[in-house]
Structure formats: structure tokens, C-alpha cells
Amino acid sequence: MSELIKLKTNHRDLLCYQKAEAIYDMTYFFANKFLERGDRTRDQMVQAARSGKQNIIEGYAASATSIESELKLMNVAKSSLQELYADYEDYLRVRRLNRWESSSEAFKKAQELGRKHNETAFWSALIEERNDETIANLALILIHQADFMLHKFIEQIGERFTQEGGFREHLTHTRLKHRNKQTESQ
């Protein structure tokens, strides 16, 4: 069976997961600090961030036996993070807060930090004393980076399927190989 089901590394080793976890923690902090209890957006943002993170876990776990499930779940993670991205955009827009321009110094610094740091502890410490505008802009940058990572990861899954085939193909190949061995030994 070990040749059929490939052992996977821990999902925590995936950079896209690490980034999604940091986004979830940042969103949880943001929603509880800046959105009122009972505000539907508060729950929606936390759930979208959670869905992004959790679907990476589920998709990666499913990959041992189903590339199709892995692709679908990674795409759900990507979609959930895009929904969260729109919520942060809405938050800034309706409150008439500034959205950082890509040419601004703050944007460039945050983008560079996002390239260097995926760990939750770094981002949690960084946002502790920041205002809502800053945290929302940081979240937008991290979500954009996670989206790019997931896009590349989904492309890699597709390439792996093209080169290696799916689980059913492996089952059939293994069964035929076993059957041929039995026929040869008789």
C-alpha cells in the first residue's frame, strides 16, 4: 500500500499555509478589535480567513488519494481569501480610509516584509499596536501574496497530474502489475 499512498510532509511546511495562518490570526485580531459584536461582517471575515487556512489543510491531506479533491480544496482556499480581500477593501472604502498605493513607501515595506515573513508570531507582534487602516492594508498585501502562492501551487498540482496521473491510474497499474506477477509465477 505504501507505493500507492505517498507520504506527505506536514501541511505546516507549506508557505501558503503559513501565510494563510498569519492572515487568519491577523483577521481574528482585526475583527475583534475594530468590528462590533453582532456585525455580520465580523463573522464573515473570520470565517473566510479560517476557510482559507482550513481548506489548505484539507486539500493537502486529500492529495494522497485525490488530485481532484486537492485541486478543488486549494481553489476553495484561494476563493475564500479573495472574499476576505474584498471585505478588507470594503472596510477601507466605506470608512474613507486610505488604501496604500503600490508606489507608496508603506506598501513597498509591507510587501517586502510579506516576502520575508510568513510566521504568525511576527505578524501578531507587528499589528499589536497598529490602527485599523494599517492592519487592513497589511492584510491586503498578505492575502495578495497568499493568492499568488496558491495560484502557483494549483499549477504545480495540475502539472503533477499530467506527469504522474491520478490515484485511480496508480491503483489500476498496481493491480495489473500484481496480476501479471501471479500469471508469470503460474
Secondary structure as GFF3:
##gff-version 3
##sequence-region A 1 186
A	DSSP	three_ten_helix	11	13	.	.	.	ID=ss1
A	DSSP	alpha_helix	15	34	.	.	.	ID=ss2
A	DSSP	alpha_helix	40	62	.	.	.	ID=ss3
A	DSSP	alpha_helix	67	94	.	.	.	ID=ss4
A	DSSP	alpha_helix	105	116	.	.	.	ID=ss5
A	DSSP	alpha_helix	120	127	.	.	.	ID=ss6
A	DSSP	alpha_helix	132	164	.	.	.	ID=ss7
A	DSSP	alpha_helix	167	185	.	.	.	ID=ss8
###
